Amino acid sequence: MKKVFLYIVLAAGIALSACNQKASAPKADDKMSADSKGVNIKLSQLASNKDYNCGMSLAEGSIADTATYKDKIYGFCSPECKADFLKDPEASLAKK
């Protein structure tokens, strides 16, 4: 039982560290905006239940930030993941 708990804690730590990336200023683009709807957004409003920057699955209540790109709303687990997505959205979306 202790091993199972240890594995769960370890997996959660790895998932969170994947999103701990250095943020940079997003590129300006007329087809993207930097929304900040955050926590109260529903998964059904998002283009996907996946953070396209780090690949993390999103759940309602765990969405830290959002951005709109080409009229679709994308959710992110952290502001850093959002910033990285906005640097090159097409590259992030290609990670599917």
Secondary structure per residue as TSV (DSSP state, phi and psi in degrees):
chain	resnum	aa	ss	phi	psi
A	1	M	-	360.0	-40.1
A	2	K	H	-64.4	-36.0
A	3	K	H	-65.7	-40.3
A	4	V	H	-62.1	-45.9
A	5	F	H	-61.1	-43.1
A	6	L	H	-61.4	-42.7
A	7	Y	H	-64.6	-38.2
A	8	I	H	-65.7	-45.4
A	9	V	H	-63.1	-42.5
A	10	L	H	-63.1	-44.6
A	11	A	H	-63.3	-41.2
A	12	A	H	-63.7	-40.6
A	13	G	H	-63.3	-40.8
A	14	I	H	-65.9	-43.2
A	15	A	H	-62.3	-42.1
A	16	L	H	-70.2	-35.7
A	17	S	H	-70.3	-24.3
A	18	A	H	-64.4	-25.7
A	19	C	T	-94.9	-0.5
A	20	N	-	-89.3	60.5
A	21	Q	-	-104.5	154.2
A	22	K	-	-70.0	130.6
A	23	A	-	-86.8	145.9
A	24	S	-	-129.1	167.2
A	25	A	-	-67.7	134.3
A	26	P	-	-70.5	153.0
A	27	K	-	-74.8	147.5
A	28	A	-	-81.8	135.8
A	29	D	-	-154.4	134.7
A	30	D	T	-70.7	-10.5
A	31	K	T	-104.7	10.4
A	32	M	E	-137.3	146.9
A	33	S	E	-137.1	157.2
A	34	A	-	-104.5	80.3
A	35	D	-	-69.3	161.9
A	36	S	-	-138.7	58.4
A	37	K	-	-73.7	-36.6
A	38	G	G	65.1	-140.8
A	39	V	G	-55.7	-35.5
A	40	N	G	-84.4	2.9
A	41	I	-	-77.3	146.3
A	42	K	-	-95.1	148.3
A	43	L	G	-57.8	-33.4
A	44	S	G	-64.8	-17.4
A	45	Q	G	-85.5	-15.1
A	46	L	S	-88.2	154.6
A	47	A	S	-65.9	-26.8
A	48	S	-	-159.4	160.3
A	49	N	S	-94.4	24.6
A	50	K	B	-121.2	139.5
A	51	D	-	-80.1	110.2
A	52	Y	T	-71.0	-8.8
A	53	N	T	-84.2	-52.0
A	54	C	T	-106.4	-10.7
A	55	G	-	88.1	0.2
A	56	M	-	-67.7	139.0
A	57	S	B	-73.7	138.5
A	58	L	-	-103.0	149.7
A	59	A	-	-131.7	151.7
A	60	E	T	-57.5	135.2
A	61	G	T	92.2	-13.2
A	62	S	-	-112.9	9.2
A	63	I	-	-84.9	116.6
A	64	A	-	-83.0	-31.3
A	65	D	E	-162.0	165.3
A	66	T	E	-138.2	161.7
A	67	A	E	-146.5	148.7
A	68	T	E	-104.9	130.5
A	69	Y	E	-139.3	125.3
A	70	K	T	49.8	49.1
A	71	D	T	63.8	18.2
A	72	K	E	-120.7	146.0
A	73	I	E	-99.2	127.4
A	74	Y	E	-113.2	138.4
A	75	G	E	-102.6	154.0
A	76	F	E	-137.4	148.8
A	77	C	S	-78.8	-16.7
A	78	S	S	-156.8	158.7
A	79	P	H	-61.9	-30.3
A	80	E	H	-65.2	-41.6
A	81	C	H	-65.4	-37.9
A	82	K	H	-62.4	-45.8
A	83	A	H	-61.4	-41.9
A	84	D	H	-66.5	-39.5
A	85	F	H	-60.3	-45.4
A	86	L	H	-68.0	-20.4
A	87	K	H	-63.7	-41.1
A	88	D	-	-153.6	79.6
A	89	P	H	-57.6	-39.1
A	90	E	H	-63.4	-39.6
A	91	A	H	-65.7	-40.8
A	92	S	H	-64.9	-41.9
A	93	L	H	-69.2	-25.6
A	94	A	T	-72.1	-13.1
A	95	K	T	-73.7	-5.4
A	96	K	-	-35.8	360.0
